[in-house]
Amino acid sequence: MKKYFIIFSILIFLTACATEPLIKQTTSGFPEGVFRNTSLDEASSKIIQGCSNNQFSVDILNANQIICSKVPTGKDAVIAQLLVGGDVLSPPLLKIKFILFKDNKDVKVIANQWIESQSTFGRINKVPLDANHHKNAIQKFLFSLGAE
């Protein structure tokens, strides 16, 4: 009975997520933003500050890639645990990867997110978060930083 309740809950969650329209259609299919008349360093700083202000830890892979991550809490933690499965060694992490590149005087940013955890045998489990409401959350985040 418990198994059916969990499956039913996930189906309701996924159905509810699929009905939200995207706030911005992009060519890549991922959330995108453009920082006008900005250097790569300035755009990176905005993203790093935005992530830090939202209690994310920041990993700078190189000048063009930033990963922000944090452990979900509350109902998000329960959903994350259900998404990655039960055989996990570490708590699930919400990760967002920002790819930045110069486009003339502007900087374009493309982002994607996923839930990640490590199993007891060391395998990394990744579940993409590509529902419209997830994409919209990242798009709103980029808008809040000044991206168009």
N, C-alpha and C positions, 0 to 999 in steps of 0.2 A: 504494500500500500504506500509506504514511504517513497519507494522508487517511482511510482506513478505520479505522486504529488510533485516530486522534484522535476520530472520530465514535463509535466503539465505547467509548472511554474516557469520553466525555461522557455517553453513554447509561447506562453503568454508574453513573457518578456521580449522575446525575439519578434513576435508579431507586432507588439506595441512600438518597438523600435523601427520597424520597417515602414511604418505609416508616416513618419515625420519627413516632410520634404527637405531637400538640401537648401541651405540659405545661399549657397554659391555653387554653380555648376563650373567645374574646372576641366581642362583638357586632360590632365593626368588621372582624374578620378579621385584624387586625394585633396585634402584641404590645401589651399595655396594662398599666398599673400605676396604683395609687392610693396616694398619700402621705397618710396620715391626719393630720388636725389640723396641717396644714403650710401655710405661705404659698407663694405662687408663687416668690418669691425663694429660699426655702429649698430647694424642689424643684429649681429651676434650678441652684442651687449644687451639689446632690448629683450631678446629671447631669454638669455641667461637671467636677467633681472626678473622677467615675468615668471619664469619657472621657480626661481628662488622665493618670490613673493607668494607663490602658491604651494609652498612647502615641498617642492620637488628637489631631489639632489640632481646635480648637473655633471655630466661627463662630456668633455670636449674631445671629440675624436680627432678632429683637425680643424682647419680654418673654415671648412665648408659643412661640417657635420656636428650636431649637438644632440645628445640624448638626455632627456629629463626623465627621472623615474621616482616613484614613491610607492610605498605599501598602501593599498587601498584600506579603508576603514569602514565600519558599519555594514550596511547592506551591500555596498560595493565589494567589500572583502568576501562576503558570502558568495556573491555572483562570480567573482574572480576565481574562487576556489572551485566552484562547480564547473567553470569553463575549462580549467586546466586539469581537472581530474583529482582523484583522491590520493594518488601515490606521489606525494611531493615532500621534499626534504626542507625546502625553504618556503617562506610565505610568498604568495604571488606578488609580482611587481607590475605596476602599470608603467609602461615605457612609451615615450613619444620621441620619435626621431625627426629632427629638423634638418633638411638639406638646403643649404644656402648657395646661391651663385649670382655672380654679377651679370647684369643685363643692361649694358650701356651705363647710364648714370644711376640706375636702380639696382636693388637687390631683390631677387625672387626667392621665395621660400616655399618648399613643399614639405608637408608633414604627414606622418602616419603613426599609428599607435597600435600597441598590442599588450597582452597580458603574458608575463613570462614567469616560469618557476623551474626549479631544478628537482628532478625526481631523486629517489633514494639511490639510484644507480648512476647518478651524475649526468643524466640526459637533460638537456634544456628543452622544456616544453613551451612553445609559443602559440598563442591564439590571437589572430588578428582581430582588432576591434574596428570593423568596417561598416557597421550599421550607420544609417544617416544621422542619428542623434550623436554618435561618437564623432563623426566628421564635423557636424555642426558645432560641437563643443570646442574642437581645435580651431575651427574657422573663427568662432567668436573670440577665442584667445588671441589669434593673430590680429583681428580687427582692434582688439583692446590695446594692442601694442603699437597701433598706428599703421598697420598694413592695409592695403586696399584689396 
